[in-house]
Amino acid sequence: MDDFLYRSIGSNIAQAIVEGALKAGDRLPSVRALCRERNLSLATALAAYRWLEMEGHIEARPRSGYFVRARAAPLTPSAPSHRKPQACLIGVTARNMRLFETQRQPGIVPLGIATPAATLFPAEALRRHLNQAALRDPELLTRYPTDARGFPAFKTVLARRLAAAGTAIAPEEIVATAGCAEAINLALRAVTQPGDTVLVEAPTYYGLLQILETHGLKALEIPSDPFTGPSLAAIEAATRRPGQIQAALLVPNFANPTGSLMPETTKAELAALLSARGIVIIEDDVYGDMSHNGERPPLIKRWDTEGQHIACGSFNKSLAPGLRVGWMVAGRYRQKIEGLKFESTNATPPILQAALAAYLDNGGFDRHLSRLREQFRRQTARMAQLVTANFPAGTRLSDPKGGFVLWVELPPEYNTDLLAERALAQGVAIAPGSLFSLDGRFRHCLRLNCGHPVSPAIEAAIETLGQLAR
Ligand SMILES: Cc1ncc(COP(=O)(O)O)c(C=O)c1O
């Protein structure tokens, strides 16, 4: 199937909807009719309709076909999905970008994307360390960086920190990156080919689905419980046939969107199972430093004796979102990844790594982190109280063990895509549950960013959400 053709057909139909040529409730041609009309394969026509569905333009009605969706209809029931996991092509980028756009609007209450308030970070200390790094070695600014692997002092201090938290890593195993997102991109380029299938948790962070989409990969969603983590039985079943799955892209420490922590026994079992089956775990540890109880959990990488798995992280959530410094422990793919890093961005700016290394090494980061963790714990707990007080009966919440997001599950008849539209009209951004999976199973859920101190505006926003939902 031509991956670009289905999106171009989908966009073409979406345009007809946006321009009013197709109206809410209009029935679209059957899949077979679409194939005939546009000379498409069945797979391409189906993918185009799936894409339109995910973009929120159309809906499938059982045994009736596809219809243009009423965008401002009242909150409607959404059927829970009981589907067996199936690998899916992904079409999420446009929706994700819209979420980012909404949050940029002036005056919006920022409960949508997962970003902490800028005021929570030590701007003055970071500025001082950047100055000092430049004073100590002005050539950090003027010398052409020729080492794609990263700045040695940064890698040494990072390896020491990971070892102290139970994951013994040699500094040479680390590659410095532009954020966790680049690390994941490099890992996927190293271990997959377009068309391959990657396991992800459901729900998972929509940015990971977007990255898979960019690489032409399919996602196979594994149900993940906010309390116990991904279903090992489902992973076992999905990986039984050799060669079907190339990698598992997981967020074991303080997952986004639930904030849950994968139990250590599950991490160990996953490492054993996927190592034995030759499947690479790409572990996203971007929230690993942010436990609410102060304990830094180990990486799955701890149980990796063969260098088969890859861990990725960054300081963008915990220290300096604007520096965009990240890292990866590249395992046996290190050389390949160094080559890919060199070819794409040459190197992560050494001056940024030098400044971070000094801050990490002198105890400043640990002092900042203990304040930040406590702040996130309080903010998340307060947001949970507010949701409990304002949302309809039957609403359930995740119990985040770290990080700063809260997952809210409304009763199944609610539709948070519509709630998000209405909330936005009232100046409140949220992340609707449908972003966190490919098959609509979380359409009654939403994620709240708890990264901002709870102000009267945020309290009022939760009240508004509760009223809109009721
Ligand atoms: C689970 C997860 N992984 C990766 C990222 C991206 O991290 P970075 O900003 O370091 O690229 C995010 C950002 O929200 C995230 O939530």
Ligand as a Chemical Component Dictionary entry (heavy atoms), coordinates in Angstrom:
data_LIG
# 
_chem_comp.id                   LIG 
_chem_comp.type                 NON-POLYMER 
_chem_comp.pdbx_formal_charge   0 
_chem_comp.three_letter_code    LIG 
# 
loop_
_chem_comp_atom.comp_id 
_chem_comp_atom.atom_id 
_chem_comp_atom.alt_atom_id 
_chem_comp_atom.type_symbol 
_chem_comp_atom.charge 
_chem_comp_atom.model_Cartn_x 
_chem_comp_atom.model_Cartn_y 
_chem_comp_atom.model_Cartn_z 
_chem_comp_atom.pdbx_ordinal 
LIG C1 C1 C 0 7.118  10.015 27.365 1  
LIG C2 C2 C 0 7.854  11.110 26.665 2  
LIG N1 N1 N 0 8.930  10.816 25.923 3  
LIG C3 C3 C 0 9.630  11.760 25.275 4  
LIG C4 C4 C 0 9.265  13.078 25.337 5  
LIG C5 C5 C 0 10.078 14.098 24.594 6  
LIG O1 O1 O 0 11.179 14.444 25.391 7  
LIG P1 P1 P 0 12.236 15.565 24.938 8  
LIG O2 O2 O 0 11.566 16.890 25.113 9  
LIG O3 O3 O 0 13.386 15.365 25.838 10 
LIG O4 O4 O 0 12.572 15.290 23.517 11 
LIG C6 C6 C 0 8.133  13.439 26.072 12 
LIG C7 C7 C 0 7.666  14.829 26.101 13 
LIG O5 O5 O 0 6.560  15.132 26.515 14 
LIG C8 C8 C 0 7.418  12.436 26.773 15 
LIG O6 O6 O 0 6.345  12.720 27.512 16 
# 
loop_
_chem_comp_bond.comp_id 
_chem_comp_bond.atom_id_1 
_chem_comp_bond.atom_id_2 
_chem_comp_bond.value_order 
_chem_comp_bond.pdbx_ordinal 
LIG C1 C2 SING 1  
LIG C2 N1 SING 2  
LIG C2 C8 DOUB 3  
LIG N1 C3 DOUB 4  
LIG C3 C4 SING 5  
LIG C4 C5 SING 6  
LIG C4 C6 DOUB 7  
LIG C5 O1 SING 8  
LIG O1 P1 SING 9  
LIG P1 O2 DOUB 10 
LIG P1 O3 SING 11 
LIG P1 O4 SING 12 
LIG C6 C7 SING 13 
LIG C6 C8 SING 14 
LIG C7 O5 DOUB 15 
LIG C8 O6 SING 16 
# 
